[in-house]
Amino acid sequence: MQTSRIFTCVLCVFVLLLSACASGPQRSSRPVDQSSVKVSGGVTRDFDRAVEYLQGERYPEAVELLQDVVAREQRLSAPYVNLGIAYYRTGDEKHAEEAFLEALRAAPLDPLASNELAVLYRRQGRFDEARKTYSDALQVHPDNLPLIKNLGILCDLYLQDVNCALAQFDQYLKYQPEDAKVSLWVTDLKRRAN
């Protein structure tokens, strides 16, 4: 996981989504339009502090604060994603998975949550679930580079599906042609395919 970029992206998305006060936590079985959610300043401050804890590798403090954030505000995916990352960093994969799934409940097929969940599945050897998670999210976010690249890695190293890996890496290189590492992977895959 590219932790610092993830934290920065999640923080940026969360900050953009935050504004005036909310009346309190609301839970619905239907996904919420993330861009219209208004939350309290206290939630924003606590989320920002939790991100600082994550960046400082203070994972237990981050978990505690993020648990409080999601208890007060369940409509946004970003706190759940960061909670999942914090749990994962403490070795608690069960709660990490639950947090990523809650993020996807709040924002179905959110690319960040989908990527984190699929990486977790891959690390647990749950390759079919990882592939489905990547593929489903790519249906909605076909140009999301972490999803594309990580599906390619899954296909190459774990599923030995050369065609899938080549397709993903070729797609990735359309957006990032200067990525020398992925270019080398494509060369190796083409050599192995022949």
CYANA upper distance limits for C-alpha pairs under 8 A (distance plus 0.5 A):
  1 MET  CA      6 ILE  CA      8.40
  1 MET  CA    116 GLU  CA      8.19
  1 MET  CA    119 VAL  CA      8.38
  2 GLN  CA      6 ILE  CA      6.61
  3 THR  CA      7 PHE  CA      6.55
  4 SER  CA      8 THR  CA      6.62
  4 SER  CA     55 GLN  CA      7.42
  5 ARG  CA      9 CYS  CA      6.48
  6 ILE  CA     10 VAL  CA      6.42
  6 ILE  CA    112 LEU  CA      8.22
  7 PHE  CA     11 LEU  CA      6.35
  7 PHE  CA     51 VAL  CA      7.17
  7 PHE  CA     54 LEU  CA      8.42
  7 PHE  CA     55 GLN  CA      8.04
  7 PHE  CA     82 ASN  CA      7.91
  8 THR  CA     12 CYS  CA      6.53
  9 CYS  CA     13 VAL  CA      6.60
 10 VAL  CA     14 PHE  CA      6.45
 10 VAL  CA     78 ALA  CA      6.18
 10 VAL  CA     81 VAL  CA      8.50
 10 VAL  CA     82 ASN  CA      8.25
 10 VAL  CA    112 LEU  CA      8.49
 11 LEU  CA     15 VAL  CA      6.46
 11 LEU  CA     48 ASP  CA      7.84
 11 LEU  CA     51 VAL  CA      7.83
 11 LEU  CA     78 ALA  CA      8.08
 12 CYS  CA     16 LEU  CA      6.62
 13 VAL  CA     17 LEU  CA      6.75
 13 VAL  CA     78 ALA  CA      8.07
 14 PHE  CA     18 LEU  CA      6.72
 14 PHE  CA     78 ALA  CA      6.65
 15 VAL  CA     19 SER  CA      8.50
 15 VAL  CA     44 THR  CA      8.12
 16 LEU  CA     35 SER  CA      8.36
 17 LEU  CA     34 GLN  CA      7.19
 17 LEU  CA     35 SER  CA      5.80
 17 LEU  CA     36 SER  CA      7.59
 17 LEU  CA     37 VAL  CA      6.93
 17 LEU  CA     38 LYS  CA      7.65
 18 LEU  CA     37 VAL  CA      7.38
 18 LEU  CA     38 LYS  CA      6.02
 18 LEU  CA     39 VAL  CA      6.35
 18 LEU  CA     40 SER  CA      8.50
 18 LEU  CA     44 THR  CA      7.61
 19 SER  CA     38 LYS  CA      5.82
 19 SER  CA     39 VAL  CA      6.76
 19 SER  CA     40 SER  CA      7.96
 19 SER  CA     41 GLY  CA      8.17
 20 ALA  CA     38 LYS  CA      6.01
 20 ALA  CA     39 VAL  CA      6.62
 20 ALA  CA     40 SER  CA      6.80
 20 ALA  CA     41 GLY  CA      7.86
 21 CYS  CA     38 LYS  CA      6.45
 21 CYS  CA     39 VAL  CA      5.44
 21 CYS  CA     40 SER  CA      4.61
 21 CYS  CA     41 GLY  CA      7.18
 22 ALA  CA     38 LYS  CA      6.03
 22 ALA  CA     39 VAL  CA      5.11
 22 ALA  CA     40 SER  CA      5.93
 24 GLY  CA     39 VAL  CA      8.47
 24 GLY  CA     72 ARG  CA      7.24
 24 GLY  CA     73 GLU  CA      7.69
 25 PRO  CA     71 ALA  CA      8.06
 25 PRO  CA     72 ARG  CA      5.70
 25 PRO  CA     73 GLU  CA      5.26
 25 PRO  CA     74 GLN  CA      6.81
 25 PRO  CA     75 ARG  CA      8.17
 26 GLN  CA     73 GLU  CA      7.59
 26 GLN  CA     74 GLN  CA      7.20
 26 GLN  CA     75 ARG  CA      7.41
 27 ARG  CA     74 GLN  CA      6.87
 27 ARG  CA     75 ARG  CA      7.22
 28 SER  CA     32 VAL  CA      8.45
 31 PRO  CA    105 ARG  CA      7.28
 31 PRO  CA    106 ALA  CA      6.03
 31 PRO  CA    107 ALA  CA      6.40
 31 PRO  CA    108 PRO  CA      7.38
 32 VAL  CA     37 VAL  CA      8.23
 32 VAL  CA     75 ARG  CA      6.97
 32 VAL  CA     76 LEU  CA      8.47
 32 VAL  CA    106 ALA  CA      7.01
 32 VAL  CA    107 ALA  CA      7.42
 33 ASP  CA     37 VAL  CA      7.43
 33 ASP  CA    107 ALA  CA      8.48
 34 GLN  CA     75 ARG  CA      7.98
 34 GLN  CA     76 LEU  CA      6.79
 34 GLN  CA    107 ALA  CA      7.75
 37 VAL  CA     75 ARG  CA      7.90
 37 VAL  CA     76 LEU  CA      8.17
 39 VAL  CA     43 VAL  CA      7.18
 39 VAL  CA     44 THR  CA      7.83
 39 VAL  CA     73 GLU  CA      7.95
 40 SER  CA     44 THR  CA      7.07
 41 GLY  CA     45 ARG  CA      6.61
 42 GLY  CA     46 ASP  CA      6.61
 43 VAL  CA     47 PHE  CA      6.50
 43 VAL  CA     69 VAL  CA      6.43
 43 VAL  CA     72 ARG  CA      7.93
 43 VAL  CA     73 GLU  CA      8.04
 44 THR  CA     48 ASP  CA      6.63
 45 ARG  CA     49 ARG  CA      6.68
 46 ASP  CA     50 ALA  CA      6.58
 46 ASP  CA     65 LEU  CA      7.21
 46 ASP  CA     66 LEU  CA      8.15
 46 ASP  CA     69 VAL  CA      7.25
 47 PHE  CA     51 VAL  CA      6.77
 47 PHE  CA     65 LEU  CA      8.09
 47 PHE  CA     66 LEU  CA      7.23
 47 PHE  CA     69 VAL  CA      7.14
 47 PHE  CA     79 PRO  CA      7.43
 48 ASP  CA     52 GLU  CA      6.91
 49 ARG  CA     53 TYR  CA      6.80
 50 ALA  CA     54 LEU  CA      6.74
 50 ALA  CA     61 GLU  CA      7.95
 50 ALA  CA     62 ALA  CA      5.26
 50 ALA  CA     63 VAL  CA      8.31
 50 ALA  CA     65 LEU  CA      6.49
 50 ALA  CA     66 LEU  CA      6.81
 51 VAL  CA     55 GLN  CA      6.66
 51 VAL  CA     62 ALA  CA      7.73
 51 VAL  CA     82 ASN  CA      8.07
 52 GLU  CA     56 GLY  CA      6.57
 53 TYR  CA     57 GLU  CA      6.58
 53 TYR  CA     58 ARG  CA      5.35
 53 TYR  CA     59 TYR  CA      7.03
 53 TYR  CA     61 GLU  CA      7.08
 53 TYR  CA     62 ALA  CA      5.82
 54 LEU  CA     58 ARG  CA      6.19
 54 LEU  CA     59 TYR  CA      6.28
 54 LEU  CA     62 ALA  CA      6.47
 54 LEU  CA     86 ALA  CA      7.25
 58 ARG  CA     62 ALA  CA      6.79
 59 TYR  CA     63 VAL  CA      6.53
 59 TYR  CA     86 ALA  CA      5.76
 59 TYR  CA     87 TYR  CA      7.89
 59 TYR  CA     89 ARG  CA      7.28
 59 TYR  CA     90 THR  CA      6.99
 60 PRO  CA     64 GLU  CA      6.78
 60 PRO  CA     86 ALA  CA      7.96
 60 PRO  CA     90 THR  CA      7.81
 61 GLU  CA     65 LEU  CA      6.68
 62 ALA  CA     66 LEU  CA      6.39
 62 ALA  CA     83 LEU  CA      7.89
 62 ALA  CA     86 ALA  CA      6.98
 63 VAL  CA     67 GLN  CA      6.46
 63 VAL  CA     83 LEU  CA      6.34
 63 VAL  CA     86 ALA  CA      6.36
 63 VAL  CA     87 TYR  CA      7.13
 64 GLU  CA     68 ASP  CA      7.04
 65 LEU  CA     69 VAL  CA      6.79
 66 LEU  CA     70 VAL  CA      6.62
 66 LEU  CA     79 PRO  CA      6.84
 66 LEU  CA     80 TYR  CA      8.15
 66 LEU  CA     82 ASN  CA      8.11
 66 LEU  CA     83 LEU  CA      6.29
 67 GLN  CA     71 ALA  CA      6.62
 67 GLN  CA     83 LEU  CA      7.74
 68 ASP  CA     72 ARG  CA      6.93
 69 VAL  CA     73 GLU  CA      6.53
 69 VAL  CA     79 PRO  CA      7.51
 70 VAL  CA     74 GLN  CA      5.73
 70 VAL  CA     79 PRO  CA      6.97
 70 VAL  CA     80 TYR  CA      7.43
 74 GLN  CA    106 ALA  CA      7.63
 75 ARG  CA    106 ALA  CA      5.93
 76 LEU  CA     80 TYR  CA      8.13
 76 LEU  CA    103 ALA  CA      7.63
 76 LEU  CA    106 ALA  CA      6.21
 76 LEU  CA    107 ALA  CA      7.57
 77 SER  CA     81 VAL  CA      6.69
 77 SER  CA    102 GLU  CA      7.91
 77 SER  CA    103 ALA  CA      4.64
 77 SER  CA    104 LEU  CA      7.27
 77 SER  CA    105 ARG  CA      8.46
 77 SER  CA    106 ALA  CA      5.95
 77 SER  CA    107 ALA  CA      6.36
 77 SER  CA    110 ASP  CA      8.24
 77 SER  CA    113 ALA  CA      8.01
 78 ALA  CA     82 ASN  CA      6.76
 78 ALA  CA    103 ALA  CA      7.46
 79 PRO  CA     83 LEU  CA      6.51
 79 PRO  CA    103 ALA  CA      8.27
 80 TYR  CA     84 GLY  CA      6.55
 80 TYR  CA     99 ALA  CA      5.64
 80 TYR  CA    100 PHE  CA      6.66
 80 TYR  CA    102 GLU  CA      6.91
 80 TYR  CA    103 ALA  CA      5.54
 81 VAL  CA     85 ILE  CA      6.78
 81 VAL  CA     99 ALA  CA      6.97
 81 VAL  CA    100 PHE  CA      6.03
 81 VAL  CA    103 ALA  CA      6.45
 81 VAL  CA    112 LEU  CA      7.97
 81 VAL  CA    113 ALA  CA      6.22
 81 VAL  CA    116 GLU  CA      8.20
 82 ASN  CA     86 ALA  CA      6.60
 83 LEU  CA     87 TYR  CA      6.60
 83 LEU  CA     96 ALA  CA      7.56
 83 LEU  CA     99 ALA  CA      6.72
 84 GLY  CA     88 TYR  CA      6.54
 84 GLY  CA     95 HIS  CA      7.39
 84 GLY  CA     96 ALA  CA      4.44
 84 GLY  CA     97 GLU  CA      7.08
 84 GLY  CA     98 GLU  CA      7.97
 84 GLY  CA     99 ALA  CA      5.34
 84 GLY  CA    100 PHE  CA      6.11
 85 ILE  CA     89 ARG  CA      6.64
 85 ILE  CA     96 ALA  CA      7.01
 85 ILE  CA    116 GLU  CA      8.32
 86 ALA  CA     90 THR  CA      6.92
 86 ALA  CA     96 ALA  CA      8.04
 87 TYR  CA     91 GLY  CA      6.92
 87 TYR  CA     92 ASP  CA      5.59
 87 TYR  CA     93 GLU  CA      7.14
 87 TYR  CA     95 HIS  CA      6.74
 87 TYR  CA     96 ALA  CA      5.47
 88 TYR  CA     92 ASP  CA      5.77
 88 TYR  CA     93 GLU  CA      5.76
 88 TYR  CA     95 HIS  CA      8.32
 88 TYR  CA     96 ALA  CA      5.81
 92 ASP  CA     96 ALA  CA      6.70
 93 GLU  CA     97 GLU  CA      6.55
 93 GLU  CA    120 LEU  CA      8.19
 94 LYS  CA     98 GLU  CA      6.92
 95 HIS  CA     99 ALA  CA      6.60
 96 ALA  CA    100 PHE  CA      6.77
 97 GLU  CA    101 LEU  CA      6.63
 97 GLU  CA    117 LEU  CA      6.93
 97 GLU  CA    120 LEU  CA      7.89
 98 GLU  CA    102 GLU  CA      6.69
 99 ALA  CA    103 ALA  CA      6.74
100 PHE  CA    104 LEU  CA      6.86
100 PHE  CA    113 ALA  CA      6.13
100 PHE  CA    114 SER  CA      8.06
100 PHE  CA    116 GLU  CA      7.65
100 PHE  CA    117 LEU  CA      6.32
101 LEU  CA    105 ARG  CA      6.71
101 LEU  CA    113 ALA  CA      8.28
101 LEU  CA    117 LEU  CA      8.05
102 GLU  CA    106 ALA  CA      6.80
103 ALA  CA    107 ALA  CA      6.61
103 ALA  CA    108 PRO  CA      8.22
103 ALA  CA    110 ASP  CA      8.22
103 ALA  CA    113 ALA  CA      6.65
104 LEU  CA    108 PRO  CA      4.99
104 LEU  CA    109 LEU  CA      6.51
104 LEU  CA    110 ASP  CA      6.68
104 LEU  CA    113 ALA  CA      6.82
104 LEU  CA    114 SER  CA      7.71
109 LEU  CA    113 ALA  CA      7.94
109 LEU  CA    114 SER  CA      6.53
109 LEU  CA    136 ASP  CA      7.54
109 LEU  CA    137 ALA  CA      5.44
109 LEU  CA    140 VAL  CA      7.72
110 ASP  CA    114 SER  CA      6.38
110 ASP  CA    137 ALA  CA      7.55
111 PRO  CA    115 ASN  CA      6.44
111 PRO  CA    137 ALA  CA      6.58
111 PRO  CA    138 LEU  CA      8.45
111 PRO  CA    141 HIS  CA      7.40
111 PRO  CA    144 ASN  CA      7.70
111 PRO  CA    147 LEU  CA      7.70
112 LEU  CA    116 GLU  CA      6.71
113 ALA  CA    117 LEU  CA      6.56
114 SER  CA    118 ALA  CA      6.51
114 SER  CA    133 THR  CA      6.61
114 SER  CA    134 TYR  CA      7.11
114 SER  CA    137 ALA  CA      6.89
115 ASN  CA    119 VAL  CA      6.59
115 ASN  CA    133 THR  CA      8.19
115 ASN  CA    134 TYR  CA      7.14
115 ASN  CA    146 PRO  CA      7.53
115 ASN  CA    147 LEU  CA      6.29
115 ASN  CA    150 ASN  CA      8.29
116 GLU  CA    120 LEU  CA      6.71
117 LEU  CA    121 TYR  CA      6.69
117 LEU  CA    130 ALA  CA      8.00
117 LEU  CA    133 THR  CA      8.06
118 ALA  CA    122 ARG  CA      6.57
118 ALA  CA    129 GLU  CA      7.72
118 ALA  CA    130 ALA  CA      4.78
118 ALA  CA    131 ARG  CA      7.71
118 ALA  CA    133 THR  CA      6.25
118 ALA  CA    134 TYR  CA      6.86
119 VAL  CA    123 ARG  CA      6.69
119 VAL  CA    130 ALA  CA      7.37
119 VAL  CA    150 ASN  CA      8.13
120 LEU  CA    124 GLN  CA      6.74
120 LEU  CA    130 ALA  CA      8.42
121 TYR  CA    125 GLY  CA      6.75
121 TYR  CA    126 ARG  CA      5.38
121 TYR  CA    127 PHE  CA      7.00
121 TYR  CA    129 GLU  CA      7.04
121 TYR  CA    130 ALA  CA      5.72
122 ARG  CA    126 ARG  CA      6.01
122 ARG  CA    127 PHE  CA      5.84
122 ARG  CA    130 ALA  CA      6.18
122 ARG  CA    154 LEU  CA      7.68
126 ARG  CA    130 ALA  CA      6.77
127 PHE  CA    131 ARG  CA      6.57
127 PHE  CA    154 LEU  CA      7.98
127 PHE  CA    158 TYR  CA      7.80
127 PHE  CA    159 LEU  CA      7.92
128 ASP  CA    132 LYS  CA      6.69
129 GLU  CA    133 THR  CA      6.58
130 ALA  CA    134 TYR  CA      6.72
130 ALA  CA    154 LEU  CA      8.48
131 ARG  CA    135 SER  CA      6.48
131 ARG  CA    151 LEU  CA      7.15
131 ARG  CA    154 LEU  CA      7.86
132 LYS  CA    136 ASP  CA      6.38
133 THR  CA    137 ALA  CA      6.74
134 TYR  CA    138 LEU  CA      6.56
134 TYR  CA    147 LEU  CA      6.49
134 TYR  CA    148 ILE  CA      8.29
134 TYR  CA    151 LEU  CA      6.65
135 SER  CA    139 GLN  CA      6.86
135 SER  CA    151 LEU  CA      8.32
136 ASP  CA    140 VAL  CA      7.71
137 ALA  CA    141 HIS  CA      6.46
137 ALA  CA    142 PRO  CA      8.31
137 ALA  CA    147 LEU  CA      8.21
138 LEU  CA    142 PRO  CA      5.02
138 LEU  CA    143 ASP  CA      7.97
138 LEU  CA    144 ASN  CA      7.66
138 LEU  CA    147 LEU  CA      7.33
138 LEU  CA    148 ILE  CA      7.95
142 PRO  CA    148 ILE  CA      8.33
143 ASP  CA    148 ILE  CA      7.99
144 ASN  CA    148 ILE  CA      6.79
145 LEU  CA    149 LYS  CA      6.44
145 LEU  CA    172 TYR  CA      6.72
145 LEU  CA    175 TYR  CA      8.35
146 PRO  CA    150 ASN  CA      6.36
147 LEU  CA    151 LEU  CA      6.50
148 ILE  CA    152 GLY  CA      6.79
148 ILE  CA    168 GLN  CA      6.07
148 ILE  CA    169 PHE  CA      7.75
148 ILE  CA    171 GLN  CA      7.83
148 ILE  CA    172 TYR  CA      6.66
149 LYS  CA    153 ILE  CA      6.80
149 LYS  CA    168 GLN  CA      6.93
149 LYS  CA    169 PHE  CA      6.77
149 LYS  CA    172 TYR  CA      6.77
150 ASN  CA    154 LEU  CA      6.62
151 LEU  CA    155 CYS  CA      6.58
151 LEU  CA    165 ALA  CA      7.81
151 LEU  CA    168 GLN  CA      7.28
152 GLY  CA    156 ASP  CA      6.52
152 GLY  CA    164 CYS  CA      7.22
152 GLY  CA    165 ALA  CA      4.70
152 GLY  CA    166 LEU  CA      7.61
152 GLY  CA    167 ALA  CA      8.16
152 GLY  CA    168 GLN  CA      5.44
152 GLY  CA    169 PHE  CA      6.40
153 ILE  CA    157 LEU  CA      6.31
153 ILE  CA    158 TYR  CA      8.03
153 ILE  CA    165 ALA  CA      7.20
154 LEU  CA    158 TYR  CA      5.69
154 LEU  CA    159 LEU  CA      6.79
154 LEU  CA    165 ALA  CA      8.18
155 CYS  CA    159 LEU  CA      5.28
155 CYS  CA    160 GLN  CA      6.30
155 CYS  CA    161 ASP  CA      5.53
155 CYS  CA    162 VAL  CA      7.35
155 CYS  CA    164 CYS  CA      6.38
155 CYS  CA    165 ALA  CA      5.50
156 ASP  CA    160 GLN  CA      5.43
156 ASP  CA    161 ASP  CA      6.17
156 ASP  CA    162 VAL  CA      6.32
156 ASP  CA    164 CYS  CA      8.12
156 ASP  CA    165 ALA  CA      5.65
161 ASP  CA    165 ALA  CA      6.75
162 VAL  CA    166 LEU  CA      6.50
162 VAL  CA    189 LEU  CA      6.95
162 VAL  CA    193 ALA  CA      7.24
163 ASN  CA    167 ALA  CA      6.62
164 CYS  CA    168 GLN  CA      6.75
165 ALA  CA    169 PHE  CA      6.59
165 ALA  CA    189 LEU  CA      8.42
166 LEU  CA    170 ASP  CA      6.35
166 LEU  CA    186 VAL  CA      6.79
166 LEU  CA    189 LEU  CA      7.28
166 LEU  CA    190 LYS  CA      8.23
167 ALA  CA    171 GLN  CA      6.64
168 GLN  CA    172 TYR  CA      6.60
169 PHE  CA    173 LEU  CA      6.57
169 PHE  CA    182 VAL  CA      7.22
169 PHE  CA    186 VAL  CA      7.14
170 ASP  CA    174 LYS  CA      6.99
170 ASP  CA    186 VAL  CA      7.97
171 GLN  CA    175 TYR  CA      7.75
172 TYR  CA    176 GLN  CA      6.60
172 TYR  CA    177 PRO  CA      8.35
173 LEU  CA    177 PRO  CA      4.98
173 LEU  CA    178 GLU  CA      8.12
173 LEU  CA    179 ASP  CA      7.64
173 LEU  CA    182 VAL  CA      7.95
173 LEU  CA    183 SER  CA      7.93
177 PRO  CA    183 SER  CA      8.32
179 ASP  CA    183 SER  CA      6.82
180 ALA  CA    184 LEU  CA      6.72
181 LYS  CA    185 TRP  CA      6.91
182 VAL  CA    186 VAL  CA      6.74
183 SER  CA    187 THR  CA      6.83
184 LEU  CA    188 ASP  CA      6.70
185 TRP  CA    189 LEU  CA      6.57
186 VAL  CA    190 LYS  CA      6.58
187 THR  CA    191 ARG  CA      6.73
188 ASP  CA    192 ARG  CA      6.67
189 LEU  CA    193 ALA  CA      6.49
190 LYS  CA    194 ASN  CA      6.89
